[in-house]
Amino acid sequence: MRQKDAKMPKLKSKSSAKKRFRLTAKGKVRFYSARLRHNTARRPQKMKRQNRGSQLMAAADAKVVRRNYLHS
């Protein structure tokens, strides 16, 4: 028997990583900062303001996330 295409199977991305990280057009990892879901009344206004929106991950951390969790 002859195999048509002897390809490796596709690697699945981690479902938890798909919900937490997104790749930008240039391949950088974008994420939303923590500590804004609940108990925000006790947090300083400056902290809530600075954590608003998304941020780009540091290069060393982004390398780990891309290699281990985001395969597509």
PDB file with one MODEL, atoms N, CA, C and O in Angstrom:
MODEL        1
ATOM      1  N   MET A   1       0.836  -1.195   0.000  1.00  0.00           N
ATOM      2  CA  MET A   1       0.000   0.000   0.000  1.00  0.00           C
ATOM      3  C   MET A   1       0.870   1.243   0.000  1.00  0.00           C
ATOM      4  O   MET A   1       1.888   1.319   0.688  1.00  0.00           O
ATOM      5  N   ARG A   2       0.449   2.189  -0.773  1.00  0.00           N
ATOM      6  CA  ARG A   2       1.195   3.427  -0.879  1.00  0.00           C
ATOM      7  C   ARG A   2       0.416   4.557  -0.223  1.00  0.00           C
ATOM      8  O   ARG A   2      -0.779   4.723  -0.466  1.00  0.00           O
ATOM      9  N   GLN A   3       1.091   5.318   0.595  1.00  0.00           N
ATOM     10  CA  GLN A   3       0.428   6.449   1.241  1.00  0.00           C
ATOM     11  C   GLN A   3       0.507   7.657   0.329  1.00  0.00           C
ATOM     12  O   GLN A   3       1.557   7.942  -0.248  1.00  0.00           O
ATOM     13  N   LYS A   4      -0.604   8.366   0.199  1.00  0.00           N
ATOM     14  CA  LYS A   4      -0.620   9.561  -0.647  1.00  0.00           C
ATOM     15  C   LYS A   4       0.179  10.688  -0.006  1.00  0.00           C
ATOM     16  O   LYS A   4       1.136  11.201  -0.585  1.00  0.00           O
ATOM     17  N   ASP A   5      -0.228  11.055   1.181  1.00  0.00           N
ATOM     18  CA  ASP A   5       0.436  12.153   1.888  1.00  0.00           C
ATOM     19  C   ASP A   5       0.830  11.681   3.278  1.00  0.00           C
ATOM     20  O   ASP A   5      -0.034  11.407   4.110  1.00  0.00           O
ATOM     21  N   ALA A   6       2.096  11.588   3.526  1.00  0.00           N
ATOM     22  CA  ALA A   6       2.573  11.211   4.851  1.00  0.00           C
ATOM     23  C   ALA A   6       2.886  12.475   5.630  1.00  0.00           C
ATOM     24  O   ALA A   6       4.047  12.830   5.831  1.00  0.00           O
ATOM     25  N   LYS A   7       1.820  13.155   6.069  1.00  0.00           N
ATOM     26  CA  LYS A   7       1.983  14.408   6.804  1.00  0.00           C
ATOM     27  C   LYS A   7       1.801  14.163   8.290  1.00  0.00           C
ATOM     28  O   LYS A   7       1.093  13.249   8.712  1.00  0.00           O
ATOM     29  N   MET A   8       2.449  14.993   9.055  1.00  0.00           N
ATOM     30  CA  MET A   8       2.226  14.960  10.495  1.00  0.00           C
ATOM     31  C   MET A   8       0.847  15.562  10.786  1.00  0.00           C
ATOM     32  O   MET A   8       0.418  16.472  10.077  1.00  0.00           O
ATOM     33  N   PRO A   9       0.162  15.082  11.794  1.00  0.00           N
ATOM     34  CA  PRO A   9      -1.141  15.671  12.124  1.00  0.00           C
ATOM     35  C   PRO A   9      -0.964  17.090  12.667  1.00  0.00           C
ATOM     36  O   PRO A   9       0.074  17.434  13.232  1.00  0.00           O
ATOM     37  N   LYS A  10      -1.986  17.883  12.483  1.00  0.00           N
ATOM     38  CA  LYS A  10      -1.933  19.255  12.986  1.00  0.00           C
ATOM     39  C   LYS A  10      -1.957  19.248  14.507  1.00  0.00           C
ATOM     40  O   LYS A  10      -2.631  18.421  15.120  1.00  0.00           O
ATOM     41  N   LEU A  11      -1.226  20.165  15.107  1.00  0.00           N
ATOM     42  CA  LEU A  11      -1.234  20.310  16.558  1.00  0.00           C
ATOM     43  C   LEU A  11      -2.388  21.205  16.963  1.00  0.00           C
ATOM     44  O   LEU A  11      -2.640  22.233  16.334  1.00  0.00           O
ATOM     45  N   LYS A  12      -3.081  20.815  18.006  1.00  0.00           N
ATOM     46  CA  LYS A  12      -4.191  21.631  18.483  1.00  0.00           C
ATOM     47  C   LYS A  12      -3.673  22.699  19.436  1.00  0.00           C
ATOM     48  O   LYS A  12      -2.755  22.459  20.221  1.00  0.00           O
ATOM     49  N   SER A  13      -4.272  23.876  19.354  1.00  0.00           N
ATOM     50  CA  SER A  13      -3.959  24.939  20.310  1.00  0.00           C
ATOM     51  C   SER A  13      -4.650  24.637  21.627  1.00  0.00           C
ATOM     52  O   SER A  13      -5.713  24.017  21.657  1.00  0.00           O
ATOM     53  N   LYS A  14      -4.036  25.081  22.714  1.00  0.00           N
ATOM     54  CA  LYS A  14      -4.673  24.926  24.021  1.00  0.00           C
ATOM     55  C   LYS A  14      -5.913  25.801  24.069  1.00  0.00           C
ATOM     56  O   LYS A  14      -5.853  26.980  23.721  1.00  0.00           O
ATOM     57  N   SER A  15      -7.040  25.237  24.496  1.00  0.00           N
ATOM     58  CA  SER A  15      -8.288  25.995  24.534  1.00  0.00           C
ATOM     59  C   SER A  15      -8.199  27.170  25.493  1.00  0.00           C
ATOM     60  O   SER A  15      -8.762  28.233  25.231  1.00  0.00           O
ATOM     61  N   SER A  16      -7.497  26.984  26.602  1.00  0.00           N
ATOM     62  CA  SER A  16      -7.378  28.083  27.564  1.00  0.00           C
ATOM     63  C   SER A  16      -6.548  29.217  26.987  1.00  0.00           C
ATOM     64  O   SER A  16      -6.825  30.384  27.264  1.00  0.00           O
ATOM     65  N   ALA A  17      -5.535  28.895  26.188  1.00  0.00           N
ATOM     66  CA  ALA A  17      -4.695  29.930  25.583  1.00  0.00           C
ATOM     67  C   ALA A  17      -5.450  30.688  24.500  1.00  0.00           C
ATOM     68  O   ALA A  17      -5.234  31.886  24.316  1.00  0.00           O
ATOM     69  N   LYS A  18      -6.331  30.005  23.786  1.00  0.00           N
ATOM     70  CA  LYS A  18      -7.110  30.681  22.749  1.00  0.00           C
ATOM     71  C   LYS A  18      -8.002  31.758  23.341  1.00  0.00           C
ATOM     72  O   LYS A  18      -8.284  32.769  22.699  1.00  0.00           O
ATOM     73  N   LYS A  19      -8.447  31.531  24.579  1.00  0.00           N
ATOM     74  CA  LYS A  19      -9.329  32.498  25.234  1.00  0.00           C
ATOM     75  C   LYS A  19      -8.552  33.662  25.843  1.00  0.00           C
ATOM     76  O   LYS A  19      -9.116  34.738  26.041  1.00  0.00           O
ATOM     77  N   ARG A  20      -7.276  33.465  26.142  1.00  0.00           N
ATOM     78  CA  ARG A  20      -6.507  34.482  26.856  1.00  0.00           C
ATOM     79  C   ARG A  20      -5.591  35.312  25.975  1.00  0.00           C
ATOM     80  O   ARG A  20      -5.314  36.467  26.297  1.00  0.00           O
ATOM     81  N   PHE A  21      -5.116  34.753  24.877  1.00  0.00           N
ATOM     82  CA  PHE A  21      -4.119  35.426  24.042  1.00  0.00           C
ATOM     83  C   PHE A  21      -4.597  35.519  22.605  1.00  0.00           C
ATOM     84  O   PHE A  21      -5.339  34.662  22.125  1.00  0.00           O
ATOM     85  N   ARG A  22      -4.160  36.580  21.921  1.00  0.00           N
ATOM     86  CA  ARG A  22      -4.409  36.735  20.493  1.00  0.00           C
ATOM     87  C   ARG A  22      -3.090  37.132  19.848  1.00  0.00           C
ATOM     88  O   ARG A  22      -2.262  37.801  20.466  1.00  0.00           O
ATOM     89  N   LEU A  23      -2.904  36.718  18.611  1.00  0.00           N
ATOM     90  CA  LEU A  23      -1.717  37.119  17.866  1.00  0.00           C
ATOM     91  C   LEU A  23      -2.049  38.344  17.028  1.00  0.00           C
ATOM     92  O   LEU A  23      -3.110  38.406  16.407  1.00  0.00           O
ATOM     93  N   THR A  24      -1.148  39.315  17.010  1.00  0.00           N
ATOM     94  CA  THR A  24      -1.324  40.482  16.163  1.00  0.00           C
ATOM     95  C   THR A  24      -0.907  40.120  14.742  1.00  0.00           C
ATOM     96  O   THR A  24      -0.458  39.002  14.488  1.00  0.00           O
ATOM     97  N   ALA A  25      -1.053  41.053  13.831  1.00  0.00           N
ATOM     98  CA  ALA A  25      -0.693  40.800  12.438  1.00  0.00           C
ATOM     99  C   ALA A  25       0.800  40.536  12.275  1.00  0.00           C
ATOM    100  O   ALA A  25       1.204  39.807  11.370  1.00  0.00           O
ATOM    101  N   LYS A  26       1.614  41.117  13.137  1.00  0.00           N
ATOM    102  CA  LYS A  26       3.061  40.905  13.063  1.00  0.00           C
ATOM    103  C   LYS A  26       3.528  39.734  13.911  1.00  0.00           C
ATOM    104  O   LYS A  26       4.729  39.472  13.983  1.00  0.00           O
ATOM    105  N   GLY A  27       2.603  39.017  14.558  1.00  0.00           N
ATOM    106  CA  GLY A  27       2.966  37.830  15.315  1.00  0.00           C
ATOM    107  C   GLY A  27       3.240  38.065  16.781  1.00  0.00           C
ATOM    108  O   GLY A  27       3.678  37.152  17.481  1.00  0.00           O
ATOM    109  N   LYS A  28       2.993  39.272  17.261  1.00  0.00           N
ATOM    110  CA  LYS A  28       3.176  39.533  18.691  1.00  0.00           C
ATOM    111  C   LYS A  28       1.963  39.018  19.452  1.00  0.00           C
ATOM    112  O   LYS A  28       0.883  38.856  18.883  1.00  0.00           O
ATOM    113  N   VAL A  29       2.149  38.763  20.737  1.00  0.00           N
ATOM    114  CA  VAL A  29       1.071  38.210  21.562  1.00  0.00           C
ATOM    115  C   VAL A  29       0.410  39.338  22.341  1.00  0.00           C
ATOM    116  O   VAL A  29       1.072  40.098  23.047  1.00  0.00           O
ATOM    117  N   ARG A  30      -0.905  39.429  22.201  1.00  0.00           N
ATOM    118  CA  ARG A  30      -1.692  40.444  22.888  1.00  0.00           C
ATOM    119  C   ARG A  30      -2.505  39.765  23.984  1.00  0.00           C
ATOM    120  O   ARG A  30      -3.021  38.667  23.780  1.00  0.00           O
ATOM    121  N   PHE A  31      -2.624  40.409  25.149  1.00  0.00           N
ATOM    122  CA  PHE A  31      -3.365  39.830  26.263  1.00  0.00           C
ATOM    123  C   PHE A  31      -4.049  40.945  27.040  1.00  0.00           C
ATOM    124  O   PHE A  31      -3.712  42.121  26.899  1.00  0.00           O
ATOM    125  N   TYR A  32      -5.006  40.555  27.854  1.00  0.00           N
ATOM    126  CA  TYR A  32      -5.697  41.499  28.727  1.00  0.00           C
ATOM    127  C   TYR A  32      -5.179  41.310  30.143  1.00  0.00           C
ATOM    128  O   TYR A  32      -5.014  40.181  30.605  1.00  0.00           O
ATOM    129  N   SER A  33      -4.925  42.400  30.821  1.00  0.00           N
ATOM    130  CA  SER A  33      -4.323  42.318  32.149  1.00  0.00           C
ATOM    131  C   SER A  33      -5.332  41.821  33.177  1.00  0.00           C
ATOM    132  O   SER A  33      -6.544  41.919  32.986  1.00  0.00           O
ATOM    133  N   ALA A  34      -4.807  41.291  34.256  1.00  0.00           N
ATOM    134  CA  ALA A  34      -5.624  40.671  35.296  1.00  0.00           C
ATOM    135  C   ALA A  34      -6.095  41.707  36.316  1.00  0.00           C
ATOM    136  O   ALA A  34      -5.812  42.899  36.191  1.00  0.00           O
ATOM    137  N   ARG A  35      -6.812  41.230  37.319  1.00  0.00           N
ATOM    138  CA  ARG A  35      -7.276  42.004  38.476  1.00  0.00           C
ATOM    139  C   ARG A  35      -8.341  43.044  38.140  1.00  0.00           C
ATOM    140  O   ARG A  35      -8.430  44.068  38.817  1.00  0.00           O
ATOM    141  N   LEU A  36      -9.143  42.806  37.119  1.00  0.00           N
ATOM    142  CA  LEU A  36     -10.218  43.753  36.818  1.00  0.00           C
ATOM    143  C   LEU A  36     -11.584  43.080  36.770  1.00  0.00           C
ATOM    144  O   LEU A  36     -12.558  43.706  36.352  1.00  0.00           O
ATOM    145  N   ARG A  37     -11.677  41.830  37.186  1.00  0.00           N
ATOM    146  CA  ARG A  37     -12.948  41.108  37.096  1.00  0.00           C
ATOM    147  C   ARG A  37     -13.875  41.428  38.266  1.00  0.00           C
ATOM    148  O   ARG A  37     -15.067  41.666  38.070  1.00  0.00           O
ATOM    149  N   HIS A  38     -13.337  41.433  39.462  1.00  0.00           N
ATOM    150  CA  HIS A  38     -14.172  41.665  40.644  1.00  0.00           C
ATOM    151  C   HIS A  38     -13.304  42.295  41.722  1.00  0.00           C
ATOM    152  O   HIS A  38     -12.086  42.390  41.575  1.00  0.00           O
ATOM    153  N   ASN A  39     -13.935  42.723  42.799  1.00  0.00           N
ATOM    154  CA  ASN A  39     -13.266  43.404  43.923  1.00  0.00           C
ATOM    155  C   ASN A  39     -12.527  44.663  43.455  1.00  0.00           C
ATOM    156  O   ASN A  39     -11.445  44.967  43.957  1.00  0.00           O
ATOM    157  N   THR A  40     -13.093  45.377  42.521  1.00  0.00           N
ATOM    158  CA  THR A  40     -12.414  46.566  42.020  1.00  0.00           C
ATOM    159  C   THR A  40     -12.667  47.800  42.882  1.00  0.00           C
ATOM    160  O   THR A  40     -12.019  48.830  42.692  1.00  0.00           O
ATOM    161  N   ALA A  41     -13.593  47.708  43.819  1.00  0.00           N
ATOM    162  CA  ALA A  41     -13.854  48.869  44.671  1.00  0.00           C
ATOM    163  C   ALA A  41     -12.671  49.165  45.581  1.00  0.00           C
ATOM    164  O   ALA A  41     -12.438  50.317  45.946  1.00  0.00           O
ATOM    165  N   ARG A  42     -11.925  48.128  45.947  1.00  0.00           N
ATOM    166  CA  ARG A  42     -10.787  48.333  46.854  1.00  0.00           C
ATOM    167  C   ARG A  42      -9.499  48.649  46.119  1.00  0.00           C
ATOM    168  O   ARG A  42      -8.497  48.965  46.760  1.00  0.00           O
ATOM    169  N   ARG A  43      -9.490  48.577  44.815  1.00  0.00           N
ATOM    170  CA  ARG A  43      -8.275  48.825  44.047  1.00  0.00           C
ATOM    171  C   ARG A  43      -8.135  50.311  43.727  1.00  0.00           C
ATOM    172  O   ARG A  43      -9.144  50.994  43.550  1.00  0.00           O
ATOM    173  N   PRO A  44      -6.920  50.822  43.648  1.00  0.00           N
ATOM    174  CA  PRO A  44      -6.734  52.237  43.329  1.00  0.00           C
ATOM    175  C   PRO A  44      -7.222  52.563  41.916  1.00  0.00           C
ATOM    176  O   PRO A  44      -7.158  51.725  41.016  1.00  0.00           O
ATOM    177  N   GLN A  45      -7.700  53.766  41.743  1.00  0.00           N
ATOM    178  CA  GLN A  45      -8.208  54.185  40.430  1.00  0.00           C
ATOM    179  C   GLN A  45      -7.101  54.164  39.382  1.00  0.00           C
ATOM    180  O   GLN A  45      -7.348  53.838  38.220  1.00  0.00           O
ATOM    181  N   LYS A  46      -5.886  54.509  39.788  1.00  0.00           N
ATOM    182  CA  LYS A  46      -4.752  54.507  38.857  1.00  0.00           C
ATOM    183  C   LYS A  46      -4.491  53.103  38.313  1.00  0.00           C
ATOM    184  O   LYS A  46      -4.203  52.936  37.128  1.00  0.00           O
ATOM    185  N   MET A  47      -4.591  52.108  39.169  1.00  0.00           N
ATOM    186  CA  MET A  47      -4.362  50.729  38.746  1.00  0.00           C
ATOM    187  C   MET A  47      -5.441  50.275  37.772  1.00  0.00           C
ATOM    188  O   MET A  47      -5.147  49.616  36.775  1.00  0.00           O
ATOM    189  N   LYS A  48      -6.692  50.629  38.063  1.00  0.00           N
ATOM    190  CA  LYS A  48      -7.787  50.238  37.174  1.00  0.00           C
ATOM    191  C   LYS A  48      -7.659  50.932  35.822  1.00  0.00           C
ATOM    192  O   LYS A  48      -7.967  50.344  34.786  1.00  0.00           O
ATOM    193  N   ARG A  49      -7.214  52.153  35.835  1.00  0.00           N
ATOM    194  CA  ARG A  49      -7.067  52.912  34.598  1.00  0.00           C
ATOM    195  C   ARG A  49      -5.927  52.355  33.748  1.00  0.00           C
ATOM    196  O   ARG A  49      -6.062  52.234  32.530  1.00  0.00           O
ATOM    197  N   GLN A  50      -4.804  52.016  34.385  1.00  0.00           N
ATOM    198  CA  GLN A  50      -3.653  51.525  33.632  1.00  0.00           C
ATOM    199  C   GLN A  50      -3.853  50.109  33.110  1.00  0.00           C
ATOM    200  O   GLN A  50      -3.245  49.732  32.108  1.00  0.00           O
ATOM    201  N   ASN A  51      -4.694  49.319  33.771  1.00  0.00           N
ATOM    202  CA  ASN A  51      -4.937  47.951  33.329  1.00  0.00           C
ATOM    203  C   ASN A  51      -6.067  47.836  32.318  1.00  0.00           C
ATOM    204  O   ASN A  51      -6.395  46.734  31.877  1.00  0.00           O
ATOM    205  N   ARG A  52      -6.662  48.957  31.951  1.00  0.00           N
ATOM    206  CA  ARG A  52      -7.756  48.934  30.987  1.00  0.00           C
ATOM    207  C   ARG A  52      -7.206  48.621  29.601  1.00  0.00           C
ATOM    208  O   ARG A  52      -6.110  49.061  29.253  1.00  0.00           O
ATOM    209  N   GLY A  53      -7.949  47.874  28.819  1.00  0.00           N
ATOM    210  CA  GLY A  53      -7.523  47.560  27.459  1.00  0.00           C
ATOM    211  C   GLY A  53      -6.535  46.410  27.426  1.00  0.00           C
ATOM    212  O   GLY A  53      -6.308  45.739  28.432  1.00  0.00           O
ATOM    213  N   SER A  54      -5.951  46.191  26.259  1.00  0.00           N
ATOM    214  CA  SER A  54      -5.028  45.065  26.092  1.00  0.00           C
ATOM    215  C   SER A  54      -3.587  45.564  26.057  1.00  0.00           C
ATOM    216  O   SER A  54      -3.321  46.749  25.857  1.00  0.00           O
ATOM    217  N   GLN A  55      -2.672  44.628  26.256  1.00  0.00           N
ATOM    218  CA  GLN A  55      -1.252  44.952  26.275  1.00  0.00           C
ATOM    219  C   GLN A  55      -0.496  43.932  25.442  1.00  0.00           C
ATOM    220  O   GLN A  55      -0.998  42.840  25.175  1.00  0.00           O
ATOM    221  N   LEU A  56       0.710  44.292  25.033  1.00  0.00           N
ATOM    222  CA  LEU A  56       1.573  43.353  24.325  1.00  0.00           C
ATOM    223  C   LEU A  56       2.467  42.640  25.331  1.00  0.00           C
ATOM    224  O   LEU A  56       2.991  43.253  26.262  1.00  0.00           O
ATOM    225  N   MET A  57       2.630  41.357  25.132  1.00  0.00           N
ATOM    226  CA  MET A  57       3.427  40.549  26.046  1.00  0.00           C
ATOM    227  C   MET A  57       4.911  40.770  25.783  1.00  0.00           C
ATOM    228  O   MET A  57       5.317  41.060  24.658  1.00  0.00           O
ATOM    229  N   ALA A  58       5.705  40.632  26.822  1.00  0.00           N
ATOM    230  CA  ALA A  58       7.157  40.740  26.690  1.00  0.00           C
ATOM    231  C   ALA A  58       7.659  39.652  25.745  1.00  0.00           C
ATOM    232  O   ALA A  58       7.052  38.587  25.636  1.00  0.00           O
ATOM    233  N   ALA A  59       8.763  39.926  25.067  1.00  0.00           N
ATOM    234  CA  ALA A  59       9.260  39.034  24.014  1.00  0.00           C
ATOM    235  C   ALA A  59       9.579  37.638  24.545  1.00  0.00           C
ATOM    236  O   ALA A  59       9.266  36.645  23.889  1.00  0.00           O
ATOM    237  N   ALA A  60      10.194  37.548  25.720  1.00  0.00           N
ATOM    238  CA  ALA A  60      10.566  36.242  26.264  1.00  0.00           C
ATOM    239  C   ALA A  60       9.322  35.425  26.616  1.00  0.00           C
ATOM    240  O   ALA A  60       9.279  34.222  26.356  1.00  0.00           O
ATOM    241  N   ASP A  61       8.319  36.064  27.199  1.00  0.00           N
ATOM    242  CA  ASP A  61       7.087  35.355  27.545  1.00  0.00           C
ATOM    243  C   ASP A  61       6.301  34.983  26.296  1.00  0.00           C
ATOM    244  O   ASP A  61       5.711  33.905  26.227  1.00  0.00           O
ATOM    245  N   ALA A  62       6.293  35.878  25.306  1.00  0.00           N
ATOM    246  CA  ALA A  62       5.559  35.615  24.077  1.00  0.00           C
ATOM    247  C   ALA A  62       6.141  34.418  23.331  1.00  0.00           C
ATOM    248  O   ALA A  62       5.403  33.657  22.705  1.00  0.00           O
ATOM    249  N   LYS A  63       7.435  34.253  23.395  1.00  0.00           N
ATOM    250  CA  LYS A  63       8.090  33.118  22.747  1.00  0.00           C
ATOM    251  C   LYS A  63       7.603  31.797  23.350  1.00  0.00           C
ATOM    252  O   LYS A  63       7.350  30.834  22.627  1.00  0.00           O
ATOM    253  N   VAL A  64       7.477  31.761  24.666  1.00  0.00           N
ATOM    254  CA  VAL A  64       6.998  30.556  25.349  1.00  0.00           C
ATOM    255  C   VAL A  64       5.544  30.281  24.992  1.00  0.00           C
ATOM    256  O   VAL A  64       5.177  29.137  24.723  1.00  0.00           O
ATOM    257  N   VAL A  65       4.720  31.312  24.988  1.00  0.00           N
ATOM    258  CA  VAL A  65       3.299  31.143  24.686  1.00  0.00           C
ATOM    259  C   VAL A  65       3.119  30.660  23.253  1.00  0.00           C
ATOM    260  O   VAL A  65       2.336  29.743  23.009  1.00  0.00           O
ATOM    261  N   ARG A  66       3.827  31.258  22.303  1.00  0.00           N
ATOM    262  CA  ARG A  66       3.702  30.852  20.904  1.00  0.00           C
ATOM    263  C   ARG A  66       4.159  29.410  20.693  1.00  0.00           C
ATOM    264  O   ARG A  66       3.515  28.649  19.971  1.00  0.00           O
ATOM    265  N   ARG A  67       5.268  29.041  21.323  1.00  0.00           N
ATOM    266  CA  ARG A  67       5.824  27.704  21.106  1.00  0.00           C
ATOM    267  C   ARG A  67       4.977  26.617  21.744  1.00  0.00           C
ATOM    268  O   ARG A  67       4.779  25.558  21.147  1.00  0.00           O
ATOM    269  N   ASN A  68       4.470  26.864  22.958  1.00  0.00           N
ATOM    270  CA  ASN A  68       3.812  25.804  23.707  1.00  0.00           C
ATOM    271  C   ASN A  68       2.294  25.779  23.610  1.00  0.00           C
ATOM    272  O   ASN A  68       1.689  24.726  23.811  1.00  0.00           O
ATOM    273  N   TYR A  69       1.664  26.908  23.308  1.00  0.00           N
ATOM    274  CA  TYR A  69       0.217  26.959  23.417  1.00  0.00           C
ATOM    275  C   TYR A  69      -0.506  27.339  22.139  1.00  0.00           C
ATOM    276  O   TYR A  69      -1.586  26.809  21.878  1.00  0.00           O
ATOM    277  N   LEU A  70       0.041  28.232  21.335  1.00  0.00           N
ATOM    278  CA  LEU A  70      -0.638  28.690  20.122  1.00  0.00           C
ATOM    279  C   LEU A  70       0.044  28.079  18.896  1.00  0.00           C
ATOM    280  O   LEU A  70       1.029  28.622  18.395  1.00  0.00           O
ATOM    281  N   HIS A  71      -0.468  26.977  18.428  1.00  0.00           N
ATOM    282  CA  HIS A  71       0.184  26.269  17.340  1.00  0.00           C
ATOM    283  C   HIS A  71      -0.288  26.708  15.959  1.00  0.00           C
ATOM    284  O   HIS A  71       0.440  26.533  14.982  1.00  0.00           O
ATOM    285  N   SER A  72      -1.463  27.263  15.855  1.00  0.00           N
ATOM    286  CA  SER A  72      -1.988  27.593  14.533  1.00  0.00           C
ATOM    287  C   SER A  72      -1.446  28.903  14.013  1.00  0.00           C
ATOM    288  O   SER A  72      -1.795  29.320  12.909  1.00  0.00           O
TER     289      SER A  72
ENDMDL
END
